[in-house]
Amino acid sequence: MKKKVVVMGGGNGSAITTNALKKFVDEIELSSVISMSDSGGSSGKLRKEFDTVPPGDILRAVLSMSKYDYKFLRQIFNKNRIKSDGNLDNHSLGNILLVLMEKYSSDYMQSIMALEDAVEAVGHVYPVTLDQTDLVVELDNGDVVKTEGLIDRPDYDRNLKIQNAWLEPDVKIFKEAKEKIEEADYILMGPGSLYCSVVATLLPKGVFEAIKKSTAKLIYVCGNAYEEMGETGPKRLSEFINQLENYLPRKLDKIIFNHAKLDDKQLRHYKEKKWNLIEFDEENLKDHDV
């Protein structure tokens, strides 16, 4: 019997994990459960204009499930932006497509499944909730910041760190996402922004209970970097793990971390991308399987 593997997180990070795992679909049943609190860019505009859930993260998750090359599909459907004098300007083709299919079918899951069929996806993608909601965080000085866009690209003092996160309004988990989590043999979280991607997926009502009910091994794919201009979260691996576990019913079973030394070319690339390396504080990780 195939092992059931569920990837949880935002669109960019989870797509990396899904794109790697889809090579093993002969051995695993692959699903993604995706955060739905994006408020910035094309997704944010479409969400407000059409009173819909944000399409961008779902789009990337579906494209990463395709049997075809993910980078190529993402370039066509997501990265290339429409240039127009009208309302279509700076939207991605894939986002527009998903929203139009939802409005035509009056069923968001039907539009996702139609896109899965079109790109010949090898697994299925589920929104963690079908209700509109926003990510909210509290900083260590007590200030509250609302919406993912403002958390992901903060304009406040970057020395102020995120202490807690929740959703407003408080929404419930999508039934099919709940079932996939409960039935999973393995749940992989990340990579991606800790709060805007991974934690945001864990916050709808029912996610905590579904993971608790599941017997799945919990695996955190941390990557090795955080965005210099991104959310004001942790900088050390132990802090990433400890803060993530605040939103889980039990300890992580395994953490995957890239501690390879970067060569000069890679360092230049990270500098261009404005990525900083996560500190591998091995001395604080003795209680975890890294």
N, C-alpha and C positions, 0 to 999 in steps of 0.2 A: 504493500500500500504506500502511496506517495505521502511524503511528509508535507504538512501544511505550513507554509511560510507566509507571514504577514509583515509587510514593511510599513512603518508608521512615520509620518513626518510631513514636512512641507514639500513643495514641488521640485525644487532643485536638488536638495540633498537626497531625498528618498529615490528620485529618479536615477541617481548614480548607483545606489544599492540595487535597485530593481534591474537596471541595465546589466549589472554584473551577474545577478542571480538567474536571469532568464536563460542563460546558457545551460542551466540544469533542469529545464522544465520536463525532461523525461523522467526526472526523479522527484520533483517537488510540484505541489500545487501552489501557485504564486498569486498573492493578492496584495494590494496596497490600500491603506486607510489614510486619507489625506486631510490635513488641516484646512479649515474653511474660514479663516478670519482675515485674509489678505484685504488691505484697504488702500493700497497704493497703485500707481500706474494705471495701465489699461484695465486691469481687473477691478480696481477701485471705482473707476469711472463707469464701467458697465454695470457694476453692482448697484450704484446709486441710480443710474438712468433707467434701468430695467427692473429694479427691485428684485434682484436675483442674488444667488450666492456667487462668490468670485470664481471665475473659470480658469485662471492662469495656472494654479498649482495642479488642478485636475488634468488640464491639458498636458502638462509636462509628464505627469505620471502615466497617462495613457500612451503618449509617444514613446516613453521608455520601455513600455511593455511590447512594442511592435517587434515583429520578427525582422523588420528592416532596420537600417542603421539609424540609431537614435540621434546622433549629431546632425545628420543630414535632415531628418524630419524636423528637428527642433529649429534648424536654420530657416526652413520653409514656413513652418506653422507658427513659430514663436518669436524667434530673434528678429527676422525681417519685419520691419514695421511699415504699415500702409502710409503712403504719403498722399495726402488729400487736403483740399481746402475746406472740406466739410467735416461732419461728425466722425468719419472713419479715421481721421488723421491720428497717427501714432498708435493705433491699435494693432494687435497681431491678428493674422488671418484665423488662427486657431481659436482665439478668444471669441471673435465675432461669430465663427461657425458654431461653437458650443452654445452661445446665447441664443442664436437664431433657431437652432435645432430644439432647444428647450421650449422656446416660445411656440414653435410649430407643433411640437408633440404634447406640450403641456405636462411633460414628465421629465425631470432632470436626469433620472437614471436611464431613461430611454435614449436621451441624447448622448450620454456617456457610452452606453453599449453600442450605439450606432457608430461613434468614433472608433471604438475598439474594433468593430467589424471592418471599418474602412482601412485601418492600418494593420489589420491582422494581428491583433494583440494576443500574446500567449498566456495572459492572466487577466485578472479583473481589478478595477479601481473603484473604491467606494469613498464618498465624502464622509468624514467623521460625523457630520451633522448636515441636515438640509435646512436648518434655520439660520437666518441672518444673525450674526453676532460680531463683536469686536474684542480684540485682545486688550487687556488692561493690566498695567504693572504698577507696583508701589516701589519707590526708590528708598534708599537707606536714610534719607532725610525726611521721609513721610510724604513727599510729593507723589501724586498719582498722574500717570501718563496713559492716555487712551488712544487707541487704534494702532494697528500693527505698523502702518506707515511711519508714524511719529516715534515708535519704539525702535524700529529697524534703522531709521536715519534720524537719530536724536539731535535736537538743537539745544539741549540743556548741558550743564557741566558734566563732562564725561567721567569725572571722578565719582559721581553719584552712581551707585550700583543697584541693579534690580534685586529686590528682596522677596518679592511675591508676585504671583500672576493669577489672573482669573478672567472670565469672559463676562461681558455685559451685552445683551441680557444673558442670563444663565440658560443655556440651551441643552437639549438632550441628544444623546448619541443616536445616529441613524441605525435602524433595526438591523440591516444587513451587515453593517460594519461591526456591530455588537456580536453578531453570530460568528463572523470570521475571526474576531479576536478570541472568543470563547473556545473555538474549535482548533486554534493554532497549536502547532508543535513548537514553532519558533516565532518570536516576535523581534524584529530588528528595528531599532530606532536610529534615525540619522543616516548620514551626517547632515549638517546644516546648522543654522542659528539655534542655540539651545532653547530660547524662549519663543521666538517668532515662528520657528518651525516645529521643533520636537515637543516642547511643553504645550504649545498651543493645541496640538493634536490630543493631548491627554486631559484637557480641561472640561469638555462637555460632560454633563451628568450621565453616568452609566459607564464611562470608559474605565474608571478606577475599579469598579465592581466587575466588569467584564475581564479585565486582566487578572484580578484576584481569583475569579472563577476558573480561568484558564490554567492549564498545567504547562503552558509553554515556557521554554527557556527564554529569558529576556537578555537580548544582546544589544549593546550600545556601540554603534559605529561612530566614533568621535571625529575621525579625520585627524588633522594636525594643525589647523589654523582657525583664526577668527578674524572677522573683518575689522580693520582699523577704524572705519567710520560706521560700523554697525552697532547693534544693541550693546548696552553697557553691562554685559554679563561677566562671567568668570574668565580668568586667563590661565589658570593652572588646571591640569587634568583632574586632580582630586576634587577641585571645586565644581567642575562640570558634572562629575559623577554624583557628588553629594547633593547638589541642587536638583539634579534630575530625579534622584531617588525620593525627594520630598513629595513628588507627584505620583509615585508608584506604590503599590501595596506590598512590595517585597524588594529585596536587594536584586541588583543586576547579576545575572549569572556569568556574563562575560563582557569585557570591554575590548573593542578593537581600536588600536591607536597606532598611527604611523609615526615612529620615532626615528626614521631614517634621516641621516644628515644630508641636507640639500647641497647640490653642487652650485657653482656660480650661476649657471644658466637658470636653474630653478629659483635661486635667490632673487635674481633680477625679475623673474616672472612674478614672484610673490610681491615684490616691491611695487611693480606696475599695477598689480591688482589691489594693492593696499591691504595685504593679508599679513597678519602677525602670527608667529608660531606659538602654539599652546605649550606652556612649560610642562615638561614631563617630570613631575615631582614624585619620583618612584618611591621615596621614603614614606610618603603619605598614602600609599596604595597597597599596603601589605594585606589588607582585609578583602581585596578584590582580585579577581582573575583577569589580568590584563594581557 
